[in-house]
Amino acid sequence: MNSPITLNNITITATPVRYQEQILTSEALDFLSALHTAFEPRRAELMQRRQVNRARIANGRDPKFLDETRAIREDDSWQVAPIAPGLEDRRVEITGPIERKMAINALNSGAKVWLADMEDASSPSWQNVIKNQVNLIRILDKELDFTAPDGREYKLNSYELTELPTIVVRPRGWHLPEKHLLVAGTPMSGALVDFGLHFFHNAKRLLAAGRGPYYYLPKLENHLEARLWNEVFNMAQDLLDIERGTIRATVLIETITAAFEMEEILYELREHSSGLNAGRWDYIFSIIKNFRSRGPRFVFPDRDTVTMTAPFMRAYTEQLVRACHRRGASAIGGMSAFVPNRKDASINEIAFGKVREDKAREAADGFDGSWVAHPDLVSVAREVYDEVLGENPNQLQRTREDVQVSGPALLNVESVTGKITERGIRDNIDIGIRYIESWLRGNGAVALRNLMEDAATAEISRSQLWQWIHQSAITDEGEIITRRWVQELTEETMDNLERFEGDRFEEAVEIFEACALRDDFPTFLTKNAYLRYLDAPARTLEMAG
């Protein structure tokens, strides 16, 4: 690695990559430094608060609707900001990495919104951090294109932003550092780096083109974390002389604690709020993580048997629609992760049917739109929502006052039906290792077994194994799940993997075993893997919980 350099109070420790100087300009670094100085102490306090809350849940205290915010929930008068240009109709949103080919395909897909993902579908290598910013600027510069090794060329159908899916950027979560940018020896927040660089370089240009700076906010655990984002937005807008309330943010409700504070989260962001999203995979991971030591009541069966029809998931999604529409905010449904198999029409027929069923349930429940992971699914989801919405852009008028707001319903995990099987154990091992290996090589969205896997699904895989081991869960064949057995199956999986030059399976297994088979439970596998393994020689760093 090159020697670290310090510019504008920020020490850059990464080996320089192409276009870095275009992104890390003196003015952009000043902007990041101002955000860091203002908000890093509060961010650190909130991360400590997360640990306290997890300890309370582990000791038997269930999450609940807060007494101190009851007045906010009971006040019928407040609404979020009016819908911003380009966010009126969100019936189909396509998600994915900000890699040139995938970005072009997403923007040409016919979806209403493109979630440009710097989080779970992106491995935060330094090259990717810079490349993501470059590619988003290239769209505004009308320069985004790609030529594949086989000569195929990919270009946008239009460079007019009002003719493309509305771009909504998802920065990293509050918990993730950016180890390559230090202020007085302290890593900057990955969230503030991703948001700050995008906002600094693009906000005014987006507004001039008829759109705006729009964001998805991941992994929030409570309304205080939403309040921090709102303060960040206000300062960022002030620094660039942009009117407050210009930013719009959709919050992913993907933690069990946030599910008890949905209206409070909307309230804290109300000047900047554009809605909530049902982040189903991280939501399941959050429940396992928080209740992993609380006994059989919170032990899930095989991952693929935990569907959106489970009573606790129905409670979560219906309460989300009610919270949003009561306050004039959009309610966006969860991900359909199926990746079409263009060599097997029979697989697609079954999968498309499941996607239609999933989207039909969401639309009937009042959702205004939903996510897909592949361009071929855009038309499938759009047909379903077209049938319900017709010419209407959304369903905000459906306030779902018929929905009962219930804490016990959100925690009714024991109602899930399904079995724990040896196949489920093997699948978790295989998916976890394969995903981590690909992530280490810079790929954050990985197609495995006709499903698009990202960090959230890898988290479910490793956390289920940890919980099954520590709860001595029993498979449907009567086998007690032990650490030794899972270790043996892991070794067997490695023996059967097809290896290739430059693969990182050895490191992937180290990470997987550290997060699934040890007594301690790292809060996020991506944080551990990032600090120690990504952009080697980071192995000298200690694993962080």
Secondary structure by P-SEA (a helix, b strand, c coil): cccccccccccccccccccccccccaaaaaaaaaaaaacaaaaaaaaaaaaaaaaaaaaccccccccccccccccccccccccccccccccbbbbbcccaaaaaaaaacccccccccccccccccaaaaaaaaaaaaaaaaccbbbbcccbbbbbbcccccccccbbbbbcccccccccccccccccccaaaaaaaaaaaacaaaaaaacccbbbbbcccccaaaaaaaaaaaaaaaaaaccccccbbbbbccccaaaaacaaaaaaaacccccccccccaaaaaaaaaaacccccccccccccccccccaaaaaaaaaaaaaaaaabbbbbbbbcccccccccaaaaaaaaaaaaaaaaaaaaacccccccccccaaaaaaaaaaaacccccccccccccccccccccccccccbbbbbcaaaaaaaaaaaaaaaaaaaacccccccccccccaaaaaaaaaaaaaaaaacccccccccccaaaaaaaaaaaaaacccccccaaaaaaaaaaaacccccccccaaaaaaacccccccccccccc
